Amino acid sequence: MITVTVGALIDGARLRADMQDTGWLTDANGIDLVRSAWEQLYVAVASTEWGAHRWTTSIQGTTVAGVDSYDLPEDVWRIEGVDLRYNNVWRKLRKRAWHERNDWAAGASGLPVTFMAPIVYDIVANQLVFSPVPSSAIDYKVWYTPDPTPVSALDNGLLLEPAWRQWIELHVGAASLRREESYEQAAALQNAADALWRTIVAGNTRDIGDPDHVRDVLNVDL
């Protein structure tokens, strides 16, 4: 992956749309179109099986006795999971279902000594909520996918795979041509972008099912 500036992406889109000497794809328009294309690509990749955790990161915190709710980072796009450290071992927590919201009475506070009792979390507004209410200091970790890198200026950089860069340039070029009402050329670029996306998906999914085909048919420890 390489860092590519928004300005370089706009220049690439101008070249692909043959708009180097026209005023249709201005810097301002280009920034808006790159932002839209980048956000679309980000969501598309993060919504696939192979790209679901491409940008996943984590934060850690410590519970406070009697406090069940903790602020989340402002850049959370999607929560991937929550872990709790017990006896120096990280254990994943189950997310509380909405219909379980009253299953933990207000007086039943205190994380249990063992993990025999259910400890769950929920996301309410922009806060992480534990049930039951913690009665001591325990470390927790929140795994999440952040918002896409903001795009607002020509010198903003995006970390992209080469094929992603090509897709953004094709997508922006096609959008620019549609604004110019050059629909036939726009369709050609959009078709190229769609074909490239199919290639990206195929290249990233070809090995996903392989573990399902591995079998110890002789029941021998390898």
Secondary structure, DSSP 8 states (H G I E B T S, - for coil): -EEEEHHHHHHHHHHHTT-TTSSSS-HHHHHHHHHHHHHHHHHHHHTSTTTTTTT-EEEEEE--TT--EEE--TTEEEEEEEEEEETTEEEE-EE--GGGTTSS-TT--S--SSSSS--EEEEETTEEEEES---S--EEEEEEEE------STT-EEEE-HHHHHHHHHHHHHHHHHHTT-HHHHHHHHHHHHHHHHHHHHHHHTTTTGGGG---TT----
